[in-house]
Amino acid sequence: MGRPKLLLLDEPSLGLAPRLMDEVFATLKDMNQKGLTLFIVEQEILLSLSISKRGYLLRNGRVIKEGSASSLMESRELITSLGGYPPY
């Protein structure tokens, strides 16, 4: 595949066992740290944000919150989307 600068991923965790999800995301994090830009669309919000610098929270196809991964982890919008439970 050469040396791409950008990798687009749609639901990379879909259908994977939790252990495999962790392995996939650890690999993605490593790739990102080596300079590859990742654009991930994912329902596993916390896992995605754990390897991200920036994120966008969507509801019904619209951006309802954007910012650094750490600020999104603490946002009311994210907590609401998780059923009212904080992500930690």
C-alpha positions as CSV (number, residue, x, y, z in Angstrom):
1,M,0.0,0.0,0.0
2,G,3.0,2.3,0.1
3,R,3.2,5.0,2.7
4,P,-0.2,6.7,3.0
5,K,-0.5,10.0,4.9
6,L,-4.2,9.5,5.8
7,L,-6.2,6.3,6.7
8,L,-10.0,6.5,6.7
9,L,-11.7,3.9,9.0
10,D,-15.4,3.2,9.3
11,E,-16.3,1.1,12.4
12,P,-12.9,-0.7,12.7
13,S,-14.2,-2.4,15.9
14,L,-17.5,-3.7,14.4
15,G,-17.9,-7.4,15.1
16,L,-14.7,-7.8,17.0
17,A,-14.2,-9.4,20.4
18,P,-13.1,-6.8,23.1
19,R,-9.6,-8.2,23.2
20,L,-9.2,-7.8,19.4
21,M,-10.7,-4.3,19.6
22,D,-8.0,-3.4,22.0
23,E,-5.3,-4.8,19.7
24,V,-6.7,-3.0,16.7
25,F,-6.8,0.3,18.5
26,A,-3.3,-0.2,20.0
27,T,-2.0,-0.7,16.4
28,L,-3.9,2.4,15.2
29,K,-2.4,4.4,18.1
30,D,1.1,3.2,17.2
31,M,0.5,4.1,13.5
32,N,-0.7,7.6,14.5
33,Q,2.4,8.1,16.7
34,K,4.5,7.3,13.7
35,G,3.0,10.1,11.7
36,L,-0.1,8.5,10.0
37,T,-3.3,10.7,10.2
38,L,-6.4,8.7,11.1
39,F,-10.0,9.6,10.5
40,I,-12.2,7.2,12.4
41,V,-15.9,6.9,12.4
42,E,-16.7,4.7,15.4
43,Q,-19.5,3.9,17.9
44,E,-17.0,2.8,20.5
45,I,-16.7,6.4,21.7
46,L,-14.4,6.0,24.6
47,L,-12.0,3.6,22.8
48,S,-11.8,6.1,19.9
49,L,-11.2,9.1,22.1
50,S,-8.5,7.2,24.1
51,I,-6.3,7.3,21.0
52,S,-7.4,10.6,19.6
53,K,-6.2,14.2,19.9
54,R,-9.5,15.7,18.6
55,G,-13.0,14.4,18.2
56,Y,-16.5,15.3,17.0
57,L,-19.7,14.0,18.6
58,L,-22.5,13.5,16.1
59,R,-26.2,13.0,16.7
60,N,-28.5,12.3,13.8
61,G,-25.7,13.2,11.4
62,R,-25.0,16.6,12.9
63,V,-22.0,17.7,15.0
64,I,-23.2,18.5,18.5
65,K,-19.8,18.9,20.1
66,E,-16.2,19.1,19.0
67,G,-12.9,19.7,20.7
68,S,-10.0,17.9,22.1
69,A,-10.4,14.3,23.1
70,S,-10.0,15.1,26.8
71,S,-12.6,17.9,26.7
72,L,-15.1,15.6,24.9
73,M,-14.5,12.8,27.5
74,E,-15.8,15.2,30.2
75,S,-18.6,16.9,28.2
76,R,-22.2,16.7,29.2
77,E,-23.1,15.8,25.6
78,L,-21.0,12.6,25.7
79,I,-22.2,11.7,29.2
80,T,-25.8,12.1,27.9
81,S,-25.0,9.9,24.9
82,L,-23.7,7.2,27.2
83,G,-27.0,7.1,29.0
84,G,-26.1,9.5,31.8
85,Y,-23.0,7.7,33.0
86,P,-19.6,9.3,33.1
87,P,-17.0,7.6,31.0
88,Y,-14.7,6.7,33.8
